[in-house]
Amino acid sequence: MPKAAQASGAGGPEPLPFEEAVKKLESIVDAMESEELPLETLLKRFEEGTRLLRSCQERLAEAEVRVQRLEKDLAGDIVARPFDPGTADRDIETA
């Protein structure tokens, strides 16, 4: 069973897609920085932002693991190797 289905089956809300979570997190940060909000509202937004941030970090970590598992060597064989952002552009050019 997919994790999203497990989470919603456990009574939790369905997680937002990654891009929507990032946009919502950005809007929370903008509102907290630009608006004069009551302390209770700030705390609620901070808590929501913290949950969104944790969710986004988990999804990015999962994506990194998937990329590591799916990378191919020059012979076309799938090999697991750590993700190195410094070589990502070179890998795309040689593919």
Rosetta constraint file for C-alpha pairs under 8 A:
AtomPair CA 1 CA 5 HARMONIC 6.55 0.50
AtomPair CA 1 CA 6 HARMONIC 6.58 0.50
AtomPair CA 2 CA 6 HARMONIC 6.29 0.50
AtomPair CA 3 CA 7 HARMONIC 6.05 0.50
AtomPair CA 4 CA 8 HARMONIC 6.24 0.50
AtomPair CA 4 CA 14 HARMONIC 6.64 0.50
AtomPair CA 4 CA 15 HARMONIC 6.82 0.50
AtomPair CA 5 CA 9 HARMONIC 5.89 0.50
AtomPair CA 5 CA 14 HARMONIC 7.86 0.50
AtomPair CA 6 CA 10 HARMONIC 6.11 0.50
AtomPair CA 7 CA 11 HARMONIC 6.91 0.50
AtomPair CA 7 CA 12 HARMONIC 5.59 0.50
AtomPair CA 7 CA 13 HARMONIC 7.30 0.50
AtomPair CA 7 CA 14 HARMONIC 7.01 0.50
AtomPair CA 8 CA 12 HARMONIC 4.85 0.50
AtomPair CA 8 CA 13 HARMONIC 5.52 0.50
AtomPair CA 8 CA 14 HARMONIC 5.29 0.50
AtomPair CA 16 CA 20 HARMONIC 6.09 0.50
AtomPair CA 16 CA 21 HARMONIC 5.64 0.50
AtomPair CA 17 CA 21 HARMONIC 6.19 0.50
AtomPair CA 18 CA 22 HARMONIC 6.27 0.50
AtomPair CA 18 CA 56 HARMONIC 6.31 0.50
AtomPair CA 18 CA 59 HARMONIC 7.41 0.50
AtomPair CA 19 CA 23 HARMONIC 6.29 0.50
AtomPair CA 20 CA 24 HARMONIC 6.08 0.50
AtomPair CA 21 CA 25 HARMONIC 6.03 0.50
AtomPair CA 21 CA 52 HARMONIC 6.11 0.50
AtomPair CA 21 CA 56 HARMONIC 7.09 0.50
AtomPair CA 22 CA 26 HARMONIC 6.13 0.50
AtomPair CA 22 CA 52 HARMONIC 7.56 0.50
AtomPair CA 22 CA 53 HARMONIC 7.91 0.50
AtomPair CA 22 CA 56 HARMONIC 7.25 0.50
AtomPair CA 23 CA 27 HARMONIC 6.23 0.50
AtomPair CA 24 CA 28 HARMONIC 6.19 0.50
AtomPair CA 25 CA 29 HARMONIC 6.29 0.50
AtomPair CA 25 CA 49 HARMONIC 5.58 0.50
AtomPair CA 25 CA 52 HARMONIC 6.42 0.50
AtomPair CA 25 CA 53 HARMONIC 7.20 0.50
AtomPair CA 26 CA 30 HARMONIC 6.13 0.50
AtomPair CA 27 CA 31 HARMONIC 6.05 0.50
AtomPair CA 28 CA 32 HARMONIC 6.10 0.50
AtomPair CA 28 CA 45 HARMONIC 6.40 0.50
AtomPair CA 28 CA 46 HARMONIC 7.89 0.50
AtomPair CA 28 CA 49 HARMONIC 6.61 0.50
AtomPair CA 29 CA 33 HARMONIC 6.13 0.50
AtomPair CA 29 CA 49 HARMONIC 7.75 0.50
AtomPair CA 30 CA 34 HARMONIC 5.98 0.50
AtomPair CA 31 CA 35 HARMONIC 5.43 0.50
AtomPair CA 32 CA 36 HARMONIC 7.61 0.50
AtomPair CA 32 CA 37 HARMONIC 7.35 0.50
AtomPair CA 32 CA 42 HARMONIC 6.63 0.50
AtomPair CA 32 CA 45 HARMONIC 7.68 0.50
AtomPair CA 37 CA 41 HARMONIC 6.21 0.50
AtomPair CA 37 CA 42 HARMONIC 6.18 0.50
AtomPair CA 38 CA 42 HARMONIC 6.31 0.50
AtomPair CA 39 CA 43 HARMONIC 6.16 0.50
AtomPair CA 40 CA 44 HARMONIC 6.28 0.50
AtomPair CA 41 CA 45 HARMONIC 6.19 0.50
AtomPair CA 42 CA 46 HARMONIC 5.99 0.50
AtomPair CA 43 CA 47 HARMONIC 6.14 0.50
AtomPair CA 44 CA 48 HARMONIC 6.21 0.50
AtomPair CA 45 CA 49 HARMONIC 5.95 0.50
AtomPair CA 46 CA 50 HARMONIC 6.06 0.50
AtomPair CA 47 CA 51 HARMONIC 6.34 0.50
AtomPair CA 48 CA 52 HARMONIC 6.23 0.50
AtomPair CA 49 CA 53 HARMONIC 5.99 0.50
AtomPair CA 50 CA 54 HARMONIC 6.16 0.50
AtomPair CA 51 CA 55 HARMONIC 6.17 0.50
AtomPair CA 52 CA 56 HARMONIC 6.13 0.50
AtomPair CA 53 CA 57 HARMONIC 6.11 0.50
AtomPair CA 54 CA 58 HARMONIC 6.18 0.50
AtomPair CA 55 CA 59 HARMONIC 6.27 0.50
AtomPair CA 56 CA 60 HARMONIC 6.15 0.50
AtomPair CA 57 CA 61 HARMONIC 6.19 0.50
AtomPair CA 58 CA 62 HARMONIC 6.22 0.50
AtomPair CA 59 CA 63 HARMONIC 6.12 0.50
AtomPair CA 60 CA 64 HARMONIC 6.15 0.50
AtomPair CA 61 CA 65 HARMONIC 6.38 0.50
AtomPair CA 62 CA 66 HARMONIC 6.31 0.50
AtomPair CA 63 CA 67 HARMONIC 6.17 0.50
AtomPair CA 64 CA 68 HARMONIC 6.18 0.50
AtomPair CA 64 CA 83 HARMONIC 6.90 0.50
AtomPair CA 65 CA 69 HARMONIC 6.23 0.50
AtomPair CA 66 CA 70 HARMONIC 6.19 0.50
AtomPair CA 67 CA 71 HARMONIC 6.08 0.50
AtomPair CA 67 CA 83 HARMONIC 7.37 0.50
AtomPair CA 68 CA 79 HARMONIC 7.72 0.50
AtomPair CA 68 CA 80 HARMONIC 5.10 0.50
AtomPair CA 68 CA 81 HARMONIC 5.32 0.50
AtomPair CA 68 CA 82 HARMONIC 5.68 0.50
AtomPair CA 68 CA 83 HARMONIC 6.02 0.50
AtomPair CA 69 CA 78 HARMONIC 7.36 0.50
AtomPair CA 69 CA 79 HARMONIC 6.47 0.50
AtomPair CA 69 CA 80 HARMONIC 4.68 0.50
AtomPair CA 69 CA 81 HARMONIC 7.23 0.50
AtomPair CA 70 CA 78 HARMONIC 5.84 0.50
AtomPair CA 70 CA 79 HARMONIC 6.73 0.50
AtomPair CA 70 CA 80 HARMONIC 6.82 0.50
AtomPair CA 71 CA 78 HARMONIC 5.61 0.50
AtomPair CA 71 CA 79 HARMONIC 5.69 0.50
AtomPair CA 71 CA 80 HARMONIC 6.34 0.50
AtomPair CA 71 CA 81 HARMONIC 7.22 0.50
AtomPair CA 72 CA 76 HARMONIC 5.38 0.50
AtomPair CA 72 CA 77 HARMONIC 5.24 0.50
AtomPair CA 72 CA 78 HARMONIC 4.16 0.50
AtomPair CA 72 CA 79 HARMONIC 5.42 0.50
AtomPair CA 73 CA 77 HARMONIC 5.55 0.50
AtomPair CA 73 CA 78 HARMONIC 6.35 0.50
AtomPair CA 73 CA 79 HARMONIC 6.33 0.50
AtomPair CA 83 CA 88 HARMONIC 7.81 0.50
AtomPair CA 84 CA 88 HARMONIC 6.34 0.50
AtomPair CA 85 CA 89 HARMONIC 7.83 0.50
AtomPair CA 87 CA 91 HARMONIC 6.19 0.50
AtomPair CA 88 CA 92 HARMONIC 6.40 0.50
AtomPair CA 89 CA 93 HARMONIC 6.36 0.50
AtomPair CA 90 CA 94 HARMONIC 6.28 0.50
AtomPair CA 91 CA 95 HARMONIC 6.19 0.50
